[in-house]
């Protein structure tokens, strides 16, 4: 027979397990905490070895409590009670400032752990007892200058003492061993908070997704694989073509979206060349990743160099979006969250098993008050301390609506536009469907944008069927969806309406996940020539940039990036993931074409209309021989006509009005294309061509 154990599963309910009840039915259980006796009002037999005890009052969380029943005794520890509404309300400390507050003469520390019975701060190997507040926050203040000192906590929970790092730590020693006290005021680069870069409105955004290491590992010059590698300008490849930050600026996008740079696992920060990771294995959310710093042992380097990178982007008129991972942690059992309040920070199924909608072994319970407070504190910190301009929420469908609504409210308080976007996929997490931040609930999150997987799958084929083709690579398949998608997926009467406004639609055909578009086309169209695949690729990328909504490009997409067929390169190393700057030079003609599309979009507001009503007024489908698709944008001073032909045939199309139409851009420039000006009302559109015509109003 196992030793008896006792758990608190509700504010006044204790579950006793592994006890032979027939031996104890005549003996009342006794529950005590020190000299205090807790009165048991009822005993309910669940089965032969399990009983439920009801207390007269609520269980004293944070105190050592013992059960004595006959000759047996055992400690009573909190379990499911931490996931009750009572616990969430009773120990709500969301208004508290957690972590530390540094001053040269003293540093105050605060950490939330209602279930702990003891907490000790260890600062530079010296122990400082902490005092517990009624809301479960433990506090202490250490006199003197603690700048640069390492620290951690010794927490006693459920009768066991363990070492735990501060989830609010601002920096860490190498490989996340200990937290470090930082004087944040000394970490700003010169001019960091007075940068006068242009603040881009949401409807005008063009996003470029980038991984710090991918962008810098193959540079011919500069600091490879580091934050500082993205601060250097005027870098070139061996043939004299621009690379790095200068190249990104020249391309013309407005926002750089960085794959996770908050402290993550799987990479040895002292030997980063031995490992690789996209960054979706989060450890400490307030801390920049040490492997991206020039010295992981210097707790200041990662902060200062991360800020230098952001400052460099801002100086180039580029806004910065952080990819953040608030849906799971790398290791649930080893996380500070689980050590501080076991069972609270994560979702559980009805049978007591961990929820795993994220596919990583755990789901963060964002709907709980102190989890939500943590996320909001983190968002606030990166907005204010690092001056970032937006957040991309990984697996946002696993985050509850109220949390995302509060994130939106917080970001609206900034005096600059903050771009919020996320993956609104439906995930099998232990959260009621009506509470999930999915694409289906976009109307409840009007200030947040969603990755439009319908746009992606329509253009290139079903993501999960590599042989499946879409509009650009399947001879116009899904033609009937094009009007809705190219008009921002926000119109009544044009097909499936997904969003209320166009800026909620993130239009994309490639991102860090899954195959690159080039690799996918090699699988879906194995018999096509490379030249035809290039044209298909151009159609998909071009439509991404010419559609209403927010266009999203994966770094290198504009020069036919390949990962050598690797569908999930999250730990595949630099050889697979690094941007091939030589390829950028070889494909400069296509780079210039994409650059031209971006310039066109930025120059003419008709390609980035701000509301569904304005799109309804100005966007109109043109009759064309199917599967050629055409649309016209009517402006005040000019009109634009766009045609796309996803076949190997040549078609004659009719312009929407007579007059002089000037060809602005075509992916087939000089390849059997007509003259640059069209005086007739008909034109030919060539195989796999995307062409934009403009007519001035007189």
Secondary structure as UniProt FT lines:
FT   STRAND          5..10
FT   TURN            11..12
FT   STRAND          13..17
FT   HELIX           21..23
FT   TURN            24..26
FT   STRAND          30..33
FT   TURN            34..35
FT   STRAND          36..38
FT   STRAND          40..47
FT   TURN            48..49
FT   STRAND          50..55
FT   TURN            61..62
FT   STRAND          65..69
FT   TURN            70..71
FT   STRAND          72..78
FT   HELIX           80..83
FT   HELIX           85..90
FT   TURN            94..95
FT   STRAND          99..103
FT   TURN            104..105
FT   STRAND          106..112
FT   TURN            114..115
FT   STRAND          116..123
FT   TURN            124..125
FT   STRAND          126..129
FT   STRAND          131..132
FT   TURN            134..135
FT   STRAND          137..143
FT   TURN            147..148
FT   STRAND          150..157
FT   TURN            158..159
FT   STRAND          160..164
FT   TURN            167..168
FT   HELIX           174..176
FT   STRAND          179..180
FT   HELIX           184..186
FT   TURN            190..191
FT   HELIX           192..194
FT   HELIX           202..204
FT   STRAND          206..210
FT   HELIX           212..216
FT   TURN            217..218
FT   TURN            224..225
FT   HELIX           227..230
FT   TURN            238..239
FT   HELIX           244..251
FT   STRAND          255..258
FT   STRAND          262..264
FT   TURN            269..270
FT   HELIX           272..274
FT   STRAND          282..288
FT   HELIX           290..292
FT   TURN            296..297
FT   HELIX           299..315
FT   TURN            316..317
FT   STRAND          319..324
FT   TURN            332..334
FT   HELIX           336..340
FT   TURN            342..344
FT   TURN            350..351
FT   TURN            357..358
FT   TURN            366..367
FT   HELIX           369..384
FT   STRAND          390..393
FT   TURN            394..395
FT   HELIX           396..398
FT   HELIX           401..411
FT   TURN            412..413
FT   STRAND          419..422
FT   HELIX           433..435
FT   HELIX           439..444
FT   TURN            446..447
FT   STRAND          449..451
FT   HELIX           453..460
FT   TURN            463..464
FT   TURN            466..467
FT   TURN            471..478
FT   HELIX           479..481
FT   HELIX           482..486
FT   TURN            487..488
FT   TURN            492..493
FT   HELIX           502..504
FT   STRAND          505..507
FT   HELIX           517..524
FT   TURN            525..527
FT   HELIX           530..546
FT   STRAND          550..554
FT   TURN            555..556
FT   HELIX           557..559
FT   TURN            564..565
FT   TURN            570..571
FT   HELIX           574..577
FT   HELIX           581..586
FT   HELIX           588..603
FT   HELIX           605..608
FT   HELIX           612..618
FT   STRAND          619..622
FT   TURN            626..627
FT   STRAND          629..634
FT   STRAND          638..644
FT   STRAND          651..654
FT   STRAND          661..666
FT   TURN            667..670
FT   STRAND          677..678
FT   STRAND          682..685
FT   TURN            687..688
FT   STRAND          690..696
//
